[in-house]
Amino acid sequence: MGFFMTNILTIVCFFPLLGVLIILLWPKGKEHETEVKWIANIVAFLGFVVSIPLITHFNRPEYIDSSGMRYVFKAPWIESLGVQYYFGIDGISLLLILLTTLLGSISILSSWNAITTRVREYYCYFLILQTGMLGVFMALDFFLFYVFWEVMLVPMYFIIGIWGGPRKLYAAIKFFLYTLLGSVLLLLGILALYFHQYAVKGVWSFDVLAFQELGIPPDLQYWIFLAMFVGFAIKVPLFPFHTWLPDAHVEAPTAGSVILAGVLLKMGTYGFVRFSLPILPDATMEFLPWMMAISVIGIIYGALVAMMQKDIKKLVAYSSVSHLGFCMLGVFIVTPVALEGGILQMINHGISTGALFLIVGIIYERRHTRMISDYSGLSHVMPVYAVVFLIMTLSSIGMPTLNGFIGEFMVLQGVFADPDYKLWAVFGAAGIVLGAAYMLWLYQRVMFGTIKQEENRKLPDLTPRELATFVPLIILAFWIGLYPSPFLSYLHEPVNQIVEKVRPGEFQPRSMQAQIGDR
Amino acid sequence: MIEYFWLALVPPLAGFLFNGLAGKRLPARIVSGAGCAAIGASFLFLLAVFAEFIRLPASEQQIVHRLFTWIQAGTFTAECSFLLDPLSMIMLLVITGVGFLIHVYSTAYMKGESGLYRYFAYLNLFIFMMSLLVMAGNYLLLFVGWEGVGLCSYLLIGYYIERRSAGDAAKKAFVVNRVGDACFLLGVFLIFKTFGTLEFGSLFETVSRTHPQPEGGFTVLAAITLLLFLGATGKSAQIPLQVWLPDAMEGPTPVSALIHAATMVTAGVYLVVRSAALYSRAPDVLLLVAVVGVLTALLAALTALVQRDIKKVLAYSTISQLGYMFMALGVGAFSTGIFHLFTHAFFKALLFLGAGSVLLRLHHELDLFRMGGLKNSLRVTCWTMWVGTAALAGIVPLSGFFSKDEILWRALDSPLGHPVFWVAGLVVAGLTAFYMCRLMFLAFYGSPAHGHGESGSEAGTAVTAPLTLLAGAAAVAGLIGLPAYLGDHRLDRFLEPVFRYSYDHGVSASHASHSLELLAAGAALAISLLGGALAYRLYARDRSLPRRLADRFPAIHGTLQRQFRIDEAYSLFVVGGLKALSRRVLWRVVDVGVVDGAVNGTASLFRRWSGVAARMQSGNTRTYAAWIVTGAALVFLYLLSVIG
């Protein structure tokens, strides 16, 4: 157990590669494809299982570093450049890692019938992608982070480009170029930090926590912020960097969309939270109004454009733009409640939008069309599907007792609590209304009414395998909606640290305020 | 036992889960039985709680139970806490009591429906959410119930999923409500920001300390109450968010009864009364509430005059009566508003269920002008509906007389009242009597129209028993609030502890003599009778006059029938405008044109330049060598310039 726990991050991160290795060594040929699927599923599921001890041991003192990071593992990697193999997580990364391992195994399970060509390659790419994403959430060395960030890009490119829809090449290349452009600018930002650190301290290092202590002059902060902003904003995606997203989602296979929406988009928001905010606090405050503005534009804009879509997947894709706007609104107002809400909303979006893409995938697999007008009255033939779809629709539009409400509420509450920006909450509230409009309209058109297309009359309801992909997501949606405390409890400490860095002294933790009140 | 009052939530939730998860495979008898039993159990339990509750001294009639901390982050905390005070007690009894009768009635009305399990599951959930709404100990938990009833109404209005209009109506109800909900949410934020708590008890206590006197103008309390009121206009179908309610008739009739009587629409009234401590300190907002109430009451009553659809008449009637309630709240008579909510719950449920009985008999014929002569075949329905009509029209001594009369009297007598309110209220009373009698004469008298013969009968005890019980309640419910000249206003006294932190405008103290009050009551009664008599003249015997009037003044008739075209204006400007903006501007121009245009433009730019770059890779060794030399030379020059 000792070896396992001290190396747990490495094990969790590289566990999926074990599956890749086995698949590569496994005998080739059509007749072995089912075995390959089993291997991928088992490895992905075990990948989730090995990530569970991260929760159970999270607050054991022996795994807590002096910086507050957990399970820290540090070893020199490229000594001449000061690059380290440096892993460590806090509560924010913990939740995102668990989301990744869970959604990863769900989306691999959902691919069982959807992927029929080049099966081995598909699962290999998916597992490599999994490792890339996990590494991003664990790396505390900026160079290491960048390596994982880029590693992630390649398998996703292939997943869209090989197993995607009719315009897959256009979408894949657009996705690749967009993110590559972002990556290059991000790299410039990282290098600027790296050289500045050397200039100040005389040390070559990519240590993220050390960057936070640098006290970078504001002018330099602004430039670095802008460079990193482009990199992260494209990933989120923030308006107007979002147009790769609808194309990528529409063309990607179902599992690709689930991972893309569920985890990959969170890379951008995570990047802002982990790097931009604590390393560049002055720039954050300087650009705060602008960030608020584009977040709000994203919320309203995404919702309005989603309303008019004829393609279900495109609709859900644009709804992501709107939801991620909420996340960014919460992150950039940098009040404790809103930041926690924004981070929770990242998880929520992964759950509900991930599930919505699975939902689209299920009818796509049966009918090979994603046009809303090709469906109607499906609740007559697919009652279980109708219930799952309804729950996830409600989760997405922020119905209380489900997860989306908690996140949206906390974000808007936190925005409203800031005296200078309270009116921005009004736009957020408008987004809630529009969200209900486009999602319920979608639901009405697809599920209500009579069946008009003969092909739809014999659609089978969810199979046990399909239902299994939804059950964990539904449980989580209700859990977070009814009793979010266990999730929020992991966020208090890191969020307070970040807020304290960006807006020192403005928000005292509750206990201190209570004491002042008592006096 | 009383501290476990919140357990009343359990049976409806259990019923929902039972029918929702297992109902599909169970026989209809068990499904409907379980649905009714759940609400019945909850009602009986609450009766037992009530028996204990009234024995408590008034100062202790405020029981708070904290279940767990729901959300905690930074300085923000929201509890999952429940509150039982006289207001929630009376609301709970109405919700579960009337709700139970509607459940029983549904077993007959919905007989043979294939989605019965769905229906009862949603109905149970509706009661659960409404109970949660009135039992919540803070604004956020109240909001959960608030959104919850919105969801249930969505599910039930859209119950006949194969009908497109049902789906449209359901979505409209939800989205229009969401507009109000968003305002409500902003109000909640403002409350927390200003007072640092959302718990009713501590909040109202703080408010009474920090704002001892009411203050005109746009104070923070005015902003809070205004936002909450906008929320209330959504749920309670007041101007400007009244448009969803008439469409909501797409749902099964018992659902209409539930929405209009016991749940949903009363939520807005409840919210304002619950927040009386805030509203009583924002006199300008109170005035607005009264004005909105009066206008809504008038507008809806006028619209109800000319409707052909029996359920639409009742729908507009509900909007109009809710306007009455808001008028009462607006003049500071909070307990009077609850009094009318209480009596209205009985007679409006009764009228809807009666209408449902008519529909069962006529195979869902909704047009009043295709009805007639039903009084012989539907005896029980006919006489119970007459009781309901008389109660709604405010005929002495039925319940509506006392509650409506109190509203009118407060509108005149309260320091916040105004004679204009009173006059408008009188007009509405006359209109109410007219449209209700019109409905009765058209449906039950005259010659049977369109082949529905004299034969046929009531649909059974499950229909008649709830009707009879509700008729009884509609007749006597007014006795709990007798006016001062007749005796004791028990409801006022019972509700007193609820308003302990409200600013007392001296509303309930009488400012004028009993004789004036009697005179006012007499005037209202006379106008109601006049309205009824006019309806008798126009619709009971010779029915040609109304048609001639409609032909003579088509513009007025059309405007009234279409609810002053407000709905059309909304769909044209708001819905149409947003759609055009989204489709024509944002998506086609901004997204596909500008942003993607820029991206694709860059791409084609690169493609052109890459042609040049590609030519460099000719495969010819000598060309490569030339490039290498050129490159090296450039680097050399650069290094020279740096060093030099």
Interface residues (C-beta under 8 A of the other chain):
Chain A: K174 L177 Y178 P240 H242 T243 W244 Y301 L304 V305 M307 M308 Q309 T335 P336 V337 E340 G341 G377 S379 H380 P383 L394 M399 P400 T401 F405 I406 F409 M410 L412 Q413 G414 F416 A417 K422 A425 V426 A429 A430 I432 V433 A436 A437 L440 W441 Q444 M447 F448 G449 T450 Y483 P484 S485 L488 L491 H492 V495 N496 F507 P509 R510 Q513
Chain B: K24 F68 T69 W70 I71 Q72 A73 G74 T75 F76 T77 L140 F143 V144 E147 G148 L151 Y154 G158 I161 E162 R163 R164 A166 G167 D168 A170 K171 F174 V175 R178 V179 D181 A182 C183 L185 L186 F189 L190 F192 K193 L578 K579 L581 S582 R583 L586 W587 V590 D591 V594 V595 D596 V599 A603
